[in-house]
Amino acid sequence: MSLFHKLHRFLVAEDGPTAVEYAVMLALIIIVCLAAIASVGTQANTTFTNVAASIGAS
């Protein structure tokens, strides 16, 4: 009966799904941050390249 009680408590507990939900949210936040950083880095590189070209052309 103890094994059945432990299994029932495990299936009813919400700690496991909550941890999984937080892990998924953290993964999505990290992906969005990496995409934003990559986009900003590309735009900054383009800007610096344009500035360097205009300074060199003078």
C-alpha distance matrix in Angstrom:
0.0 3.8 5.5 5.2 6.2 8.7 10.0 10.6 12.3 14.3 15.5 16.5 18.2 21.9 22.9 23.0 25.2 27.3 28.1 28.9 31.2 33.0 33.5 35.0 37.2 38.4 39.2 41.3 43.1 44.0 45.3 47.4 48.8 49.7 51.5 53.4 54.4 55.6 57.6 59.2 60.0 61.8 63.7 64.7 65.9 68.0 69.5 70.4 71.9 74.0 75.2 76.0 78.0 79.9 80.8 81.9 84.0 86.0
3.8 0.0 3.8 5.4 5.0 6.2 8.6 9.8 10.5 12.3 14.3 15.3 16.3 20.0 20.4 20.6 23.3 25.2 25.6 26.8 29.2 30.6 31.1 32.9 35.1 35.9 36.9 39.1 40.7 41.5 43.1 45.2 46.3 47.3 49.3 51.1 51.9 53.3 55.4 56.8 57.6 59.4 61.4 62.3 63.4 65.6 67.1 67.9 69.4 71.6 72.7 73.5 75.5 77.5 78.2 79.4 81.6 83.5
5.5 3.8 0.0 3.8 5.4 5.1 6.1 8.5 9.8 10.5 12.3 14.2 15.3 18.8 19.2 18.7 21.3 23.6 23.8 24.5 27.2 28.8 28.9 30.6 33.0 33.9 34.6 36.8 38.7 39.3 40.6 42.9 44.2 45.0 46.8 48.8 49.7 50.8 52.9 54.6 55.2 57.0 59.1 60.0 61.0 63.2 64.8 65.6 67.0 69.3 70.4 71.1 73.1 75.1 76.0 77.0 79.1 81.2
5.2 5.4 3.8 0.0 3.8 5.5 5.1 6.1 8.6 9.8 10.6 12.2 14.1 17.7 18.8 18.5 20.4 22.9 23.7 24.2 26.5 28.5 28.9 30.2 32.5 33.8 34.5 36.4 38.4 39.4 40.5 42.6 44.1 45.1 46.7 48.6 49.8 50.9 52.8 54.5 55.4 57.0 59.0 60.1 61.3 63.2 64.8 65.8 67.2 69.3 70.6 71.5 73.3 75.2 76.2 77.3 79.4 81.4
6.2 5.0 5.4 3.8 0.0 3.8 5.5 5.1 6.1 8.6 10.0 10.6 12.1 15.8 16.9 17.3 19.4 21.4 22.3 23.4 25.4 27.1 28.0 29.5 31.5 32.7 33.8 35.7 37.4 38.5 39.9 41.8 43.2 44.4 46.1 47.8 48.9 50.3 52.2 53.6 54.7 56.4 58.2 59.3 60.6 62.6 64.0 65.0 66.6 68.6 69.7 70.7 72.7 74.5 75.4 76.7 78.7 80.6
8.7 6.2 5.1 5.5 3.8 0.0 3.8 5.4 5.1 6.1 8.7 9.9 10.4 14.0 14.4 14.5 17.1 19.0 19.5 20.6 23.0 24.5 25.0 26.8 28.9 29.8 30.9 33.0 34.6 35.5 37.0 39.1 40.3 41.3 43.2 45.0 45.9 47.3 49.3 50.7 51.6 53.4 55.4 56.3 57.5 59.6 61.1 61.9 63.5 65.7 66.7 67.6 69.6 71.5 72.3 73.5 75.6 77.5
10.0 8.6 6.1 5.1 5.5 3.8 0.0 3.8 5.5 5.1 6.2 8.6 10.0 13.2 14.1 13.4 15.5 18.0 18.7 19.1 21.5 23.5 23.8 25.1 27.5 28.7 29.4 31.4 33.3 34.3 35.4 37.6 39.0 40.0 41.6 43.5 44.7 45.8 47.7 49.4 50.3 51.9 53.9 55.0 56.1 58.1 59.7 60.7 62.1 64.2 65.5 66.4 68.2 70.1 71.1 72.3 74.3 76.3
10.6 9.8 8.5 6.1 5.1 5.4 3.8 0.0 3.8 5.4 5.2 6.1 8.5 12.0 13.7 13.7 15.2 17.5 18.9 19.5 21.3 23.4 24.3 25.4 27.4 29.0 30.0 31.6 33.4 34.8 35.9 37.7 39.3 40.6 42.0 43.8 45.2 46.5 48.1 49.7 50.9 52.5 54.2 55.5 56.8 58.7 60.1 61.3 62.8 64.7 66.0 67.1 68.9 70.6 71.7 73.0 74.9 76.9
12.3 10.5 9.8 8.6 6.1 5.1 5.5 3.8 0.0 3.8 5.5 5.2 5.9 9.7 11.0 11.7 13.7 15.3 16.6 17.9 19.6 21.3 22.4 24.0 25.7 27.0 28.4 30.1 31.6 32.9 34.4 36.1 37.5 38.9 40.5 42.1 43.3 44.9 46.6 47.9 49.1 51.0 52.6 53.6 55.1 57.1 58.4 59.5 61.1 63.1 64.1 65.2 67.2 68.9 69.8 71.2 73.2 75.0
14.3 12.3 10.5 9.8 8.6 6.1 5.1 5.4 3.8 0.0 3.8 5.5 5.3 8.4 9.1 8.8 11.0 13.2 13.9 14.8 17.0 18.7 19.4 21.0 23.0 24.2 25.3 27.2 28.9 30.0 31.4 33.3 34.6 35.8 37.5 39.2 40.4 41.8 43.6 45.1 46.1 47.9 49.7 50.7 52.0 54.1 55.5 56.5 58.1 60.1 61.2 62.2 64.1 65.9 66.9 68.1 70.2 72.1
15.5 14.3 12.3 10.6 10.0 8.7 6.2 5.2 5.5 3.8 0.0 3.8 5.7 8.1 10.0 9.3 10.2 12.9 14.4 14.6 16.3 18.7 19.5 20.3 22.4 24.2 25.0 26.4 28.5 29.8 30.9 32.6 34.4 35.6 36.9 38.7 40.2 41.4 43.0 44.7 45.9 47.4 49.2 50.5 51.8 53.6 55.1 56.3 57.8 59.6 61.0 62.1 63.8 65.6 66.8 68.0 69.9 71.8
16.5 15.3 14.2 12.2 10.6 9.9 8.6 6.1 5.2 5.5 3.8 0.0 3.8 6.5 9.3 9.9 10.5 12.3 14.5 15.3 16.3 18.5 20.0 20.9 22.4 24.4 25.7 26.8 28.5 30.3 31.5 32.9 34.6 36.2 37.4 38.9 40.5 42.0 43.4 44.9 46.4 48.0 49.5 50.7 52.4 54.1 55.3 56.7 58.3 60.0 61.2 62.6 64.4 65.9 67.1 68.5 70.4 72.2
18.2 16.3 15.3 14.1 12.1 10.4 10.0 8.5 5.9 5.3 5.7 3.8 0.0 3.8 5.7 7.2 8.5 9.7 11.5 13.0 14.2 15.8 17.4 18.8 20.1 21.7 23.3 24.8 26.1 27.7 29.3 30.7 32.1 33.8 35.3 36.6 38.0 39.7 41.2 42.5 43.9 45.8 47.2 48.3 49.9 51.8 53.0 54.2 56.0 57.7 58.7 60.0 62.0 63.5 64.5 66.0 68.0 69.7
21.9 20.0 18.8 17.7 15.8 14.0 13.2 12.0 9.7 8.4 8.1 6.5 3.8 0.0 3.8 5.6 5.7 6.2 8.7 10.2 10.7 12.4 14.4 15.6 16.6 18.4 20.2 21.4 22.6 24.5 26.0 27.2 28.6 30.5 31.9 33.1 34.6 36.4 37.8 39.0 40.5 42.4 43.7 44.8 46.6 48.4 49.5 50.8 52.6 54.3 55.3 56.7 58.6 60.1 61.1 62.7 64.6 66.2
22.9 20.4 19.2 18.8 16.9 14.4 14.1 13.7 11.0 9.1 10.0 9.3 5.7 3.8 0.0 3.8 5.7 5.2 6.3 8.8 10.0 10.7 12.4 14.4 15.5 16.5 18.5 20.2 21.1 22.6 24.5 26.0 27.0 28.7 30.5 31.7 32.8 34.7 36.4 37.4 38.7 40.8 42.2 43.1 44.8 46.8 47.9 48.9 50.8 52.7 53.5 54.7 56.9 58.4 59.2 60.8 62.8 64.5
23.0 20.6 18.7 18.5 17.3 14.5 13.4 13.7 11.7 8.8 9.3 9.9 7.2 5.6 3.8 0.0 3.8 5.4 5.3 6.4 8.7 10.1 10.7 12.5 14.4 15.5 16.7 18.7 20.1 21.3 22.8 24.7 25.9 27.2 29.0 30.5 31.7 33.2 35.0 36.4 37.4 39.3 41.0 42.0 43.4 45.4 46.8 47.8 49.5 51.4 52.5 53.6 55.5 57.3 58.2 59.5 61.5 63.4
25.2 23.3 21.3 20.4 19.4 17.1 15.5 15.2 13.7 11.0 10.2 10.5 8.5 5.7 5.7 3.8 0.0 3.8 5.4 5.0 6.1 8.6 9.8 10.5 12.2 14.1 15.2 16.5 18.3 19.9 21.1 22.6 24.3 25.7 27.1 28.6 30.2 31.6 33.1 34.6 36.0 37.6 39.2 40.4 41.9 43.7 45.0 46.3 47.9 49.7 50.9 52.2 54.0 55.6 56.7 58.1 60.0 61.8
27.3 25.2 23.6 22.9 21.4 19.0 18.0 17.5 15.3 13.2 12.9 12.3 9.7 6.2 5.2 5.4 3.8 0.0 3.8 5.4 5.1 6.3 8.6 9.9 10.6 12.3 14.2 15.4 16.5 18.4 20.1 21.2 22.5 24.4 25.9 27.0 28.5 30.3 31.7 32.9 34.4 36.3 37.6 38.7 40.4 42.3 43.4 44.6 46.5 48.2 49.1 50.5 52.5 53.9 55.0 56.5 58.4 60.1
28.1 25.6 23.8 23.7 22.3 19.5 18.7 18.9 16.6 13.9 14.4 14.5 11.5 8.7 6.3 5.3 5.4 3.8 0.0 3.8 5.4 5.1 6.2 8.7 9.9 10.5 12.3 14.3 15.3 16.4 18.4 20.1 21.0 22.5 24.4 25.7 26.8 28.5 30.3 31.5 32.6 34.7 36.2 37.1 38.6 40.7 41.9 42.9 44.7 46.6 47.5 48.7 50.7 52.4 53.2 54.7 56.7 58.4
28.9 26.8 24.5 24.2 23.4 20.6 19.1 19.5 17.9 14.8 14.6 15.3 13.0 10.2 8.8 6.4 5.0 5.4 3.8 0.0 3.8 5.4 5.0 6.2 8.6 9.8 10.5 12.4 14.2 15.3 16.6 18.5 19.9 21.1 22.7 24.4 25.7 27.0 28.7 30.3 31.4 33.1 34.9 36.0 37.3 39.3 40.7 41.8 43.4 45.3 46.5 47.6 49.4 51.2 52.2 53.5 55.4 57.4
31.2 29.2 27.2 26.5 25.4 23.0 21.5 21.3 19.6 17.0 16.3 16.3 14.2 10.7 10.0 8.7 6.1 5.1 5.4 3.8 0.0 3.8 5.4 5.1 6.2 8.6 9.9 10.7 12.3 14.2 15.4 16.6 18.4 20.0 21.3 22.6 24.3 25.9 27.2 28.7 30.2 31.8 33.2 34.5 36.1 37.8 39.1 40.5 42.1 43.8 45.0 46.3 48.1 49.7 50.9 52.3 54.1 55.9
33.0 30.6 28.8 28.5 27.1 24.5 23.5 23.4 21.3 18.7 18.7 18.5 15.8 12.4 10.7 10.1 8.6 6.3 5.1 5.4 3.8 0.0 3.8 5.4 5.1 6.0 8.5 9.9 10.4 12.2 14.2 15.3 16.3 18.2 20.0 21.0 22.3 24.2 25.7 26.8 28.2 30.2 31.6 32.5 34.3 36.2 37.2 38.4 40.3 42.0 43.0 44.3 46.3 47.8 48.7 50.3 52.2 53.9
33.5 31.1 28.9 28.9 28.0 25.0 23.8 24.3 22.4 19.4 19.5 20.0 17.4 14.4 12.4 10.7 9.8 8.6 6.2 5.0 5.4 3.8 0.0 3.8 5.5 5.1 6.1 8.7 9.9 10.5 12.3 14.3 15.3 16.5 18.4 20.0 21.0 22.5 24.4 25.7 26.7 28.6 30.4 31.3 32.7 34.8 36.1 37.1 38.7 40.7 41.8 42.8 44.8 46.5 47.5 48.8 50.8 52.7
35.0 32.9 30.6 30.2 29.5 26.8 25.1 25.4 24.0 21.0 20.3 20.9 18.8 15.6 14.4 12.5 10.5 9.9 8.7 6.2 5.1 5.4 3.8 0.0 3.8 5.4 5.1 6.2 8.6 9.9 10.6 12.4 14.3 15.4 16.6 18.4 20.0 21.2 22.7 24.4 25.7 27.2 28.8 30.2 31.6 33.3 34.8 36.1 37.5 39.3 40.7 41.9 43.6 45.3 46.5 47.8 49.6 51.6
37.2 35.1 33.0 32.5 31.5 28.9 27.5 27.4 25.7 23.0 22.4 22.4 20.1 16.6 15.5 14.4 12.2 10.6 9.9 8.6 6.2 5.1 5.5 3.8 0.0 3.8 5.4 5.1 6.2 8.6 9.9 10.6 12.3 14.3 15.4 16.5 18.3 20.0 21.2 22.5 24.2 25.9 27.1 28.4 30.2 31.8 33.0 34.4 36.1 37.7 38.8 40.3 42.1 43.6 44.7 46.3 48.0 49.8
38.4 35.9 33.9 33.8 32.7 29.8 28.7 29.0 27.0 24.2 24.2 24.4 21.7 18.4 16.5 15.5 14.1 12.3 10.5 9.8 8.6 6.0 5.1 5.4 3.8 0.0 3.8 5.4 5.1 6.1 8.6 9.9 10.5 12.2 14.3 15.3 16.3 18.3 20.0 21.0 22.2 24.3 25.8 26.6 28.3 30.3 31.4 32.5 34.3 36.1 37.1 38.3 40.3 41.9 42.8 44.3 46.3 48.0
39.2 36.9 34.6 34.5 33.8 30.9 29.4 30.0 28.4 25.3 25.0 25.7 23.3 20.2 18.5 16.7 15.2 14.2 12.3 10.5 9.9 8.5 6.1 5.1 5.4 3.8 0.0 3.8 5.5 5.1 6.2 8.7 9.9 10.6 12.4 14.3 15.3 16.5 18.4 20.0 20.9 22.6 24.5 25.6 26.8 28.8 30.3 31.4 32.8 34.8 36.1 37.1 38.9 40.7 41.8 43.0 44.9 46.9
41.3 39.1 36.8 36.4 35.7 33.0 31.4 31.6 30.1 27.2 26.4 26.8 24.8 21.4 20.2 18.7 16.5 15.4 14.3 12.4 10.7 9.9 8.7 6.2 5.1 5.4 3.8 0.0 3.8 5.4 5.1 6.2 8.6 9.9 10.6 12.3 14.2 15.4 16.6 18.4 19.9 21.2 22.7 24.2 25.7 27.3 28.7 30.2 31.6 33.3 34.7 36.0 37.6 39.2 40.6 42.0 43.6 45.6
43.1 40.7 38.7 38.4 37.4 34.6 33.3 33.4 31.6 28.9 28.5 28.5 26.1 22.6 21.1 20.1 18.3 16.5 15.3 14.2 12.3 10.4 9.9 8.6 6.2 5.1 5.5 3.8 0.0 3.8 5.5 5.2 6.1 8.6 9.9 10.6 12.2 14.2 15.4 16.4 18.1 20.0 21.2 22.3 24.1 25.9 26.9 28.3 30.1 31.7 32.7 34.2 36.1 37.5 38.6 40.2 42.0 43.7
44.0 41.5 39.3 39.4 38.5 35.5 34.3 34.8 32.9 30.0 29.8 30.3 27.7 24.5 22.6 21.3 19.9 18.4 16.4 15.3 14.2 12.2 10.5 9.9 8.6 6.1 5.1 5.4 3.8 0.0 3.8 5.5 5.1 6.1 8.6 9.8 10.4 12.2 14.2 15.3 16.2 18.2 20.0 20.8 22.2 24.3 25.6 26.6 28.2 30.2 31.3 32.3 34.3 36.0 37.0 38.3 40.3 42.1
45.3 43.1 40.6 40.5 39.9 37.0 35.4 35.9 34.4 31.4 30.9 31.5 29.3 26.0 24.5 22.8 21.1 20.1 18.4 16.6 15.4 14.2 12.3 10.6 9.9 8.6 6.2 5.1 5.5 3.8 0.0 3.8 5.5 5.2 6.2 8.6 9.9 10.6 12.3 14.3 15.3 16.6 18.5 19.9 21.0 22.8 24.4 25.7 27.0 28.8 30.3 31.4 33.0 34.8 36.1 37.3 39.0 41.1
47.4 45.2 42.9 42.6 41.8 39.1 37.6 37.7 36.1 33.3 32.6 32.9 30.7 27.2 26.0 24.7 22.6 21.2 20.1 18.5 16.6 15.3 14.3 12.4 10.6 9.9 8.7 6.2 5.2 5.5 3.8 0.0 3.8 5.5 5.1 6.1 8.6 9.9 10.6 12.3 14.1 15.4 16.6 18.2 19.9 21.3 22.6 24.2 25.8 27.2 28.6 30.1 31.7 33.1 34.6 36.0 37.6 39.5
48.8 46.3 44.2 44.1 43.2 40.3 39.0 39.3 37.5 34.6 34.4 34.6 32.1 28.6 27.0 25.9 24.3 22.5 21.0 19.9 18.4 16.3 15.3 14.3 12.3 10.5 9.9 8.6 6.1 5.1 5.5 3.8 0.0 3.8 5.4 5.1 6.1 8.5 9.8 10.5 12.0 14.2 15.4 16.2 18.1 20.0 20.9 22.2 24.0 25.7 26.7 28.1 30.0 31.5 32.5 34.1 35.9 37.6
49.7 47.3 45.0 45.1 44.4 41.3 40.0 40.6 38.9 35.8 35.6 36.2 33.8 30.5 28.7 27.2 25.7 24.4 22.5 21.1 20.0 18.2 16.5 15.4 14.3 12.2 10.6 9.9 8.6 6.1 5.2 5.5 3.8 0.0 3.8 5.4 5.1 6.1 8.5 9.9 10.3 12.2 14.2 15.1 16.2 18.3 19.9 20.8 22.3 24.3 25.5 26.5 28.3 30.2 31.2 32.4 34.4 36.3
51.5 49.3 46.8 46.7 46.1 43.2 41.6 42.0 40.5 37.5 36.9 37.4 35.3 31.9 30.5 29.0 27.1 25.9 24.4 22.7 21.3 20.0 18.4 16.6 15.4 14.3 12.4 10.6 9.9 8.6 6.2 5.1 5.4 3.8 0.0 3.8 5.5 5.1 6.2 8.7 9.8 10.6 12.4 14.2 15.3 16.7 18.5 20.0 21.1 22.8 24.4 25.7 27.1 28.8 30.3 31.5 33.1 35.2
53.4 51.1 48.8 48.6 47.8 45.0 43.5 43.8 42.1 39.2 38.7 38.9 36.6 33.1 31.7 30.5 28.6 27.0 25.7 24.4 22.6 21.0 20.0 18.4 16.5 15.3 14.3 12.3 10.6 9.8 8.6 6.1 5.1 5.4 3.8 0.0 3.8 5.4 5.1 6.1 8.4 9.9 10.6 12.1 14.1 15.5 16.5 18.2 19.9 21.2 22.5 24.1 25.7 27.1 28.5 30.1 31.6 33.4
54.4 51.9 49.7 49.8 48.9 45.9 44.7 45.2 43.3 40.4 40.2 40.5 38.0 34.6 32.8 31.7 30.2 28.5 26.8 25.7 24.3 22.3 21.0 20.0 18.3 16.3 15.3 14.2 12.2 10.4 9.9 8.6 6.1 5.1 5.5 3.8 0.0 3.8 5.4 5.2 6.0 8.5 9.9 10.3 12.0 14.2 15.2 16.2 18.0 19.9 20.8 22.0 24.0 25.6 26.6 28.1 30.0 31.7
55.6 53.3 50.8 50.9 50.3 47.3 45.8 46.5 44.9 41.8 41.4 42.0 39.7 36.4 34.7 33.2 31.6 30.3 28.5 27.0 25.9 24.2 22.5 21.2 20.0 18.3 16.5 15.4 14.2 12.2 10.6 9.9 8.5 6.1 5.1 5.4 3.8 0.0 3.8 5.6 5.0 6.2 8.7 9.8 10.5 12.4 14.3 15.3 16.4 18.4 20.0 20.9 22.4 24.4 25.7 26.7 28.5 30.6
57.6 55.4 52.9 52.8 52.2 49.3 47.7 48.1 46.6 43.6 43.0 43.4 41.2 37.8 36.4 35.0 33.1 31.7 30.3 28.7 27.2 25.7 24.4 22.7 21.2 20.0 18.4 16.6 15.4 14.2 12.3 10.6 9.8 8.5 6.2 5.1 5.4 3.8 0.0 3.8 5.4 5.2 6.3 8.6 9.9 10.8 12.4 14.3 15.4 16.8 18.5 20.0 21.2 22.8 24.5 25.8 27.1 29.2
59.2 56.8 54.6 54.5 53.6 50.7 49.4 49.7 47.9 45.1 44.7 44.9 42.5 39.0 37.4 36.4 34.6 32.9 31.5 30.3 28.7 26.8 25.7 24.4 22.5 21.0 20.0 18.4 16.4 15.3 14.3 12.3 10.5 9.9 8.7 6.1 5.2 5.6 3.8 0.0 3.8 5.5 5.1 6.0 8.5 9.9 10.4 12.1 14.1 15.3 16.4 18.1 19.8 21.0 22.3 24.1 25.6 27.3
60.0 57.6 55.2 55.4 54.7 51.6 50.3 50.9 49.1 46.1 45.9 46.4 43.9 40.5 38.7 37.4 36.0 34.4 32.6 31.4 30.2 28.2 26.7 25.7 24.2 22.2 20.9 19.9 18.1 16.2 15.3 14.1 12.0 10.3 9.8 8.4 6.0 5.0 5.4 3.8 0.0 3.8 5.5 5.1 6.1 8.6 9.8 10.5 12.1 14.2 15.2 16.2 18.1 19.9 20.9 22.2 24.1 26.0
61.8 59.4 57.0 57.0 56.4 53.4 51.9 52.5 51.0 47.9 47.4 48.0 45.8 42.4 40.8 39.3 37.6 36.3 34.7 33.1 31.8 30.2 28.6 27.2 25.9 24.3 22.6 21.2 20.0 18.2 16.6 15.4 14.2 12.2 10.6 9.9 8.5 6.2 5.2 5.5 3.8 0.0 3.8 5.5 5.1 6.3 8.7 10.0 10.5 12.4 14.3 15.3 16.5 18.5 20.0 21.0 22.5 24.8
63.7 61.4 59.1 59.0 58.2 55.4 53.9 54.2 52.6 49.7 49.2 49.5 47.2 43.7 42.2 41.0 39.2 37.6 36.2 34.9 33.2 31.6 30.4 28.8 27.1 25.8 24.5 22.7 21.2 20.0 18.5 16.6 15.4 14.2 12.4 10.6 9.9 8.7 6.3 5.1 5.5 3.8 0.0 3.8 5.4 5.1 6.2 8.7 9.9 10.6 12.4 14.2 15.3 16.6 18.4 19.9 21.1 23.0
64.7 62.3 60.0 60.1 59.3 56.3 55.0 55.5 53.6 50.7 50.5 50.7 48.3 44.8 43.1 42.0 40.4 38.7 37.1 36.0 34.5 32.5 31.3 30.2 28.4 26.6 25.6 24.2 22.3 20.8 19.9 18.2 16.2 15.1 14.2 12.1 10.3 9.8 8.6 6.0 5.1 5.5 3.8 0.0 3.8 5.4 5.0 6.1 8.5 9.8 10.5 12.1 14.1 15.3 16.4 18.1 19.8 21.4
65.9 63.4 61.0 61.3 60.6 57.5 56.1 56.8 55.1 52.0 51.8 52.4 49.9 46.6 44.8 43.4 41.9 40.4 38.6 37.3 36.1 34.3 32.7 31.6 30.2 28.3 26.8 25.7 24.1 22.2 21.0 19.9 18.1 16.2 15.3 14.1 12.0 10.5 9.9 8.5 6.1 5.1 5.4 3.8 0.0 3.8 5.4 5.2 6.1 8.6 9.9 10.4 12.1 14.2 15.3 16.2 18.2 20.2
68.0 65.6 63.2 63.2 62.6 59.6 58.1 58.7 57.1 54.1 53.6 54.1 51.8 48.4 46.8 45.4 43.7 42.3 40.7 39.3 37.8 36.2 34.8 33.3 31.8 30.3 28.8 27.3 25.9 24.3 22.8 21.3 20.0 18.3 16.7 15.5 14.2 12.4 10.8 9.9 8.6 6.3 5.1 5.4 3.8 0.0 3.8 5.5 5.1 6.2 8.6 9.9 10.5 12.3 14.3 15.3 16.4 18.7
69.5 67.1 64.8 64.8 64.0 61.1 59.7 60.1 58.4 55.5 55.1 55.3 53.0 49.5 47.9 46.8 45.0 43.4 41.9 40.7 39.1 37.2 36.1 34.8 33.0 31.4 30.3 28.7 26.9 25.6 24.4 22.6 20.9 19.9 18.5 16.5 15.2 14.3 12.4 10.4 9.8 8.7 6.2 5.0 5.4 3.8 0.0 3.8 5.4 5.1 6.2 8.6 9.9 10.6 12.3 14.2 15.3 16.9
70.4 67.9 65.6 65.8 65.0 61.9 60.7 61.3 59.5 56.5 56.3 56.7 54.2 50.8 48.9 47.8 46.3 44.6 42.9 41.8 40.5 38.4 37.1 36.1 34.4 32.5 31.4 30.2 28.3 26.6 25.7 24.2 22.2 20.8 20.0 18.2 16.2 15.3 14.3 12.1 10.5 10.0 8.7 6.1 5.2 5.5 3.8 0.0 3.8 5.4 5.0 6.0 8.5 9.8 10.4 12.0 14.1 15.6
71.9 69.4 67.0 67.2 66.6 63.5 62.1 62.8 61.1 58.1 57.8 58.3 56.0 52.6 50.8 49.5 47.9 46.5 44.7 43.4 42.1 40.3 38.7 37.5 36.1 34.3 32.8 31.6 30.1 28.2 27.0 25.8 24.0 22.3 21.1 19.9 18.0 16.4 15.4 14.1 12.1 10.5 9.9 8.5 6.1 5.1 5.4 3.8 0.0 3.8 5.5 5.1 6.1 8.6 9.9 10.4 12.2 14.5
74.0 71.6 69.3 69.3 68.6 65.7 64.2 64.7 63.1 60.1 59.6 60.0 57.7 54.3 52.7 51.4 49.7 48.2 46.6 45.3 43.8 42.0 40.7 39.3 37.7 36.1 34.8 33.3 31.7 30.2 28.8 27.2 25.7 24.3 22.8 21.2 19.9 18.4 16.8 15.3 14.2 12.4 10.6 9.8 8.6 6.2 5.1 5.4 3.8 0.0 3.8 5.5 5.1 6.1 8.6 9.8 10.5 12.6
75.2 72.7 70.4 70.6 69.7 66.7 65.5 66.0 64.1 61.2 61.0 61.2 58.7 55.3 53.5 52.5 50.9 49.1 47.5 46.5 45.0 43.0 41.8 40.7 38.8 37.1 36.1 34.7 32.7 31.3 30.3 28.6 26.7 25.5 24.4 22.5 20.8 20.0 18.5 16.4 15.2 14.3 12.4 10.5 9.9 8.6 6.2 5.0 5.5 3.8 0.0 3.8 5.4 5.1 6.1 8.5 9.9 11.0
76.0 73.5 71.1 71.5 70.7 67.6 66.4 67.1 65.2 62.2 62.1 62.6 60.0 56.7 54.7 53.6 52.2 50.5 48.7 47.6 46.3 44.3 42.8 41.9 40.3 38.3 37.1 36.0 34.2 32.3 31.4 30.1 28.1 26.5 25.7 24.1 22.0 20.9 20.0 18.1 16.2 15.3 14.2 12.1 10.4 9.9 8.6 6.0 5.1 5.5 3.8 0.0 3.8 5.5 5.2 6.1 8.6 10.2
78.0 75.5 73.1 73.3 72.7 69.6 68.2 68.9 67.2 64.1 63.8 64.4 62.0 58.6 56.9 55.5 54.0 52.5 50.7 49.4 48.1 46.3 44.8 43.6 42.1 40.3 38.9 37.6 36.1 34.3 33.0 31.7 30.0 28.3 27.1 25.7 24.0 22.4 21.2 19.8 18.1 16.5 15.3 14.1 12.1 10.5 9.9 8.5 6.1 5.1 5.4 3.8 0.0 3.8 5.5 5.1 6.1 8.8
79.9 77.5 75.1 75.2 74.5 71.5 70.1 70.6 68.9 65.9 65.6 65.9 63.5 60.1 58.4 57.3 55.6 53.9 52.4 51.2 49.7 47.8 46.5 45.3 43.6 41.9 40.7 39.2 37.5 36.0 34.8 33.1 31.5 30.2 28.8 27.1 25.6 24.4 22.8 21.0 19.9 18.5 16.6 15.3 14.2 12.3 10.6 9.8 8.6 6.1 5.1 5.5 3.8 0.0 3.8 5.4 5.1 6.5
80.8 78.2 76.0 76.2 75.4 72.3 71.1 71.7 69.8 66.9 66.8 67.1 64.5 61.1 59.2 58.2 56.7 55.0 53.2 52.2 50.9 48.7 47.5 46.5 44.7 42.8 41.8 40.6 38.6 37.0 36.1 34.6 32.5 31.2 30.3 28.5 26.6 25.7 24.5 22.3 20.9 20.0 18.4 16.4 15.3 14.3 12.3 10.4 9.9 8.6 6.1 5.2 5.5 3.8 0.0 3.8 5.5 5.5
81.9 79.4 77.0 77.3 76.7 73.5 72.3 73.0 71.2 68.1 68.0 68.5 66.0 62.7 60.8 59.5 58.1 56.5 54.7 53.5 52.3 50.3 48.8 47.8 46.3 44.3 43.0 42.0 40.2 38.3 37.3 36.0 34.1 32.4 31.5 30.1 28.1 26.7 25.8 24.1 22.2 21.0 19.9 18.1 16.2 15.3 14.2 12.0 10.4 9.8 8.5 6.1 5.1 5.4 3.8 0.0 3.8 5.5
84.0 81.6 79.1 79.4 78.7 75.6 74.3 74.9 73.2 70.2 69.9 70.4 68.0 64.6 62.8 61.5 60.0 58.4 56.7 55.4 54.1 52.2 50.8 49.6 48.0 46.3 44.9 43.6 42.0 40.3 39.0 37.6 35.9 34.4 33.1 31.6 30.0 28.5 27.1 25.6 24.1 22.5 21.1 19.8 18.2 16.4 15.3 14.1 12.2 10.5 9.9 8.6 6.1 5.1 5.5 3.8 0.0 3.8
86.0 83.5 81.2 81.4 80.6 77.5 76.3 76.9 75.0 72.1 71.8 72.2 69.7 66.2 64.5 63.4 61.8 60.1 58.4 57.4 55.9 53.9 52.7 51.6 49.8 48.0 46.9 45.6 43.7 42.1 41.1 39.5 37.6 36.3 35.2 33.4 31.7 30.6 29.2 27.3 26.0 24.8 23.0 21.4 20.2 18.7 16.9 15.6 14.5 12.6 11.0 10.2 8.8 6.5 5.5 5.5 3.8 0.0
